[in-house]
Amino acid sequence: MKKLLLFIALGAFVASCGGKKEEKKDDGFEVSRTKTEETNAKASEGVPVDLDNKGVGPIEDLTFPDTIDEEMAARGKAKFDAICVACHMVDKRMIGPAMKGVYERRSPEWVMNMILNPDGMLKEDPIAKALLKEYNNAIMLNQNLTEDEARDVAEYLRTL
């Protein structure tokens, strides 16, 4: 019995003295939450800037006034903060594109149609299809906003 205990103690001692090797698992992907300002400021890779495309949906013509309607923008910010931030950040890519500077990449009509008709846009619009591919097929869900609510959000996006 003493020999057995001595053998177990010796085995534990030898095992504890050996250097531990850390085993690194390769899950096949890496998540990095840090991005450079240059990466954040860039328009989507591979998706062209297209200010002439009006998209697919009810909005055929939209011209913004020269000044921002502060009340409308405040309502739009509240709506954006309530539903859009699940997928979009102002100045960083997330599940969806960053919203800052969206009107430098897309027409106001396109933005409104994407808000109001994401299903139709993802089926028919080439830019929406390209964005879908770029963002790993993460679809934009229809939030069932009214045109007035969508216009409020569009106005808020002008302030970014």
N, C-alpha and C positions, 0 to 999 in steps of 0.2 A: 504494500500500500504506500509506504514511504517512497519507494522507487517511482511509483506512478505519479505521486504529487511532485517529486523532484523533477521528473521528466516534463510534466505540464508547466511547472514554473520556469524551467530552462527554455522550453519552447516559447513561452510568452515573452521571456526576456530577449531572446533572439529576434522574435518578431517585432518587438517594440524598438529595438536598436536599429533595425533596418531603415533606410531612408524611405520616406513615403513618396510615392510617385503620384503626382496629380494627373488624373486622367481627364483629358479635354474631350468633351463630346462635340461632334460636329453635326449640328442640327440641320445644316444645309442653308441657313440664313442667319443674318445678323441684323439687329435693329440698332440704328443710331439715331438719336434724337437731336444731335448737334449738326447744324448745317451752317455753311458760311453765308454771309450776307449776299455774296454774288449768286449762290445757288437759290436763295430765297427770292431774290429780285428777278431772276430769269423768268421769262415766259416758259410755258410748258415745252419740254424737249420734244421735238418731232411733230408738234402740232403747230401749224402755221398761224400767224397773226392774220385775221381776216375781218376787216371792218365793213366789208360789203355784204357779207352773209347775214341775212335777217332771220335765219332759222325757220322752223316749222311750227306754226301755231297761230293764235288769234291776233298777235301784234304785227301789223304790216308797216306801220310808220310811227316813229316816236322821235321827237326832237326835244331835247332838254332845253329849258330856258337858261339864260346866262347865269342867273343866280340860283343858289341852292335854297330850296324851301325847307327851312329849319324844322318846322313842325312835322312835315312829311318825313324828313330824314330821321327825326327822333322816333317816330312810329316805326320806321323801317329798321332802325337800330334795335328797338325792343323786339321786333319780330325776328330779326337776324339772331339776336342773342338767345331767343327762345327755341328756335328750330334749326338754324343753319350751322351753329357752332359745333354741332355733333360731327360734322364732316369738313367744315371749312374754317380756317383761321384767316385773319386779316392779312398777315404778311408771311405766312409759312405754309408750305404744302402739308396736307394732312391726308385724309381719305380722299378729299377732293382738292382742287386747286386753291391757291391763295387768292383772295378777292381784291387785294390792293392792286390798283392799276388795271382792273378788268376791262375798262372802257378804252384802254390802249391796245387791247387784244381783240375785243369783240364789240359789235355794234349794240346800241341800247335795245334794239328790237330782238337781237339774238339772246341777250341776257334775260329779257322779259319772257320770251318764249321758252327758254330753258327753265325758268322758275315756274311758269304756268303749265307747260306741256313737256315735262322731261321724258315721258314714255314715247311720245311722237318724235321728239328730237333724237333720242337714242336709236330709234328705228330708221330715221330718214336723213338726218343731218350729218354730213361728213365730218364736221368739226366735233360734234358731240360724240360720234362714233370713235374718232381718234382719241378724244379725251377718255372715253370709257376704256379703251385699250391701254392707254398710258397709266391709268389709275387702277390697274388690275381687275377690270370688270366690276368695279364698285359702282353700282348704279345709283343715280340720283333719284330718290323717292319723290313721288308727287305729294306735296304738302297740302294740296287742295286750297291754295290761296286764291282769293278773289283778285281781279285785275287791280283794284285799288290797293290791296295789301302788297301785291307784287310791285306795284309802282312805288310804294313807300320804301320797300327794300332796295329797289333800283336807285332811288334817290339817296338813300344812306350809302350805297356803294360809291356814289359820286364823291362822298366826303373823305374817302380813304386815301 
